[in-house]
Amino acid sequence: MSPHAPAALDLDKLFAARLQAARARPYLATALFALHTVESRQVPTMAVDRHWRCYVSPAFVARTPVEELAGVWVHEVSHLLRDHHGRSDRVARERGLTGPGERLRMNIAADCEINDDTFGDGLVRPEGAVGPESLGLPAGELMEEYLRRFRLGPMTQDLVWLDCGSGADGLEREWDLGPEGAHGLGEQERDAVRFRVAQGITGRPGNAPAGWRRWAEEAFHPPQAWRDLLGAAVRSAASGPGPGDDYTYLRPSRRSSALPRTVLPSLRRRPPRVSVVVDTSGSVSDAELGSALLEVTAISRALGGRRDLVGVVACDAAAGAVQPLCRAEGIPLVGGGGTDLRAGFARALRARPRPDVVVVLTDGQTRWPSTRPPCRTVVGLFPRHSPSWEEDRPDRRPDTPPDWARVVVIG
């Protein structure tokens, strides 16, 4: 071989690193061995596409210790398990983000989500791995939240080389083999891998970091149809008639054309606020209350991770105070008595600022407000096949949800 010929990919070293990664993180083994490796001299390090192919630079493998390569394996497969490509596509559509620069920002934000609790405990942090601390950001947040907290600039100029592939940010590369290429996983195969990984984490939750435990819980609760209704209600509330609430230079005013060399800001609407009324009466099980907390987290994600826009009211026959959303698992769902969600509606609507959307999670065994609230309402009903109230009081029937509410069964 010529001394100047490029070295071939050292598969023995690469696969030894994968084995070490599986030993350090056994709950990820199914996903690690589901990846198909593709040698590529166009990627700077290692990268993945959305079809679960892993593109590997031979030069990177040659110069990187096995211990660090193991960390890179875990990092790359984490992008796919957490659906960063699909989430990036949704964020790009919702926020109007276009171009390679915004996709680089998404890649950095996704890396921050992964790297804050991935390394240590037998897994070496690879050289150059970006974490939230390197950007002065708090740990424990999601990609969508990190995107709101930083822009490309002096703090990120050393990250322009970063490229974890379309599996991390959704933007296809010229070296992607695409959906028709060999050795890609189909949608059902990808879902099966995620499910098995989630099973491994929930089976022994003490061995996984908090971020992975949160992901596994949500993997067992796929998006419900009612979330689409909520999203439609939120978008409708946000696009309703009326003036804007704040000024922004991100989208200059159309009136700027009348004033040469002058840029005028445009008015933008305040993001909609959501109040979630959770039925905590005795007829709602602990499992359903746990499911309600997961739905609260999903609502926050539907709002782009803006927890400050979500308030939660626990209600049985009386309503508690409106709780701001810091973390869903920290919300006290106190109750256990009878049910009268009219008190929950009243409490939610007294909040200042007033919500644009009220979401009610209930088993339906309640009375409802007699008049339409001054905002949109979505009702998520826990299914009931043989309700206990029929046995105890066969002459009593709770009111059905009113016509002004959008209703869908949860589960």
Secondary structure, 3 states (H helix, E strand, C coil): CCCCCCCCCCHHHHHHHHHHHHHHCHHHHHHHHHCEEEECCCCCCEEECCCCEEEECHHHHHHCCHHHHHHHHHHHHHHHHCCHHHHHHHHHHHHCCCCHHHHHHHHHHHHHHHHCCCCCCCCCCCCCCCCHHHHCCCCCCCHHHHHCCCCCCHHHHHHCCCCCCHHHHCCCCCCCCCCCCCCCCCHHHHHHHHHHHHHHHHHCHHHCCHHHHHHHHHHCCCCCHHHHHHHHHHHHHHCCCCCCCEEECCCCCHHHHHCCCCCCCEEECCCCCEEEEEECCCCCCHHHHHHHHHHHHHHHHHCCCCHHHEEEEEECCCECCCEECCCHHHCCCCCCCCCCHHHHHHHHHHCCCCCCEEEEEECCCCCCCCCCCCCEEEEEECCCCCCHHHHHCCCCCCCCCCCCCEEEECC
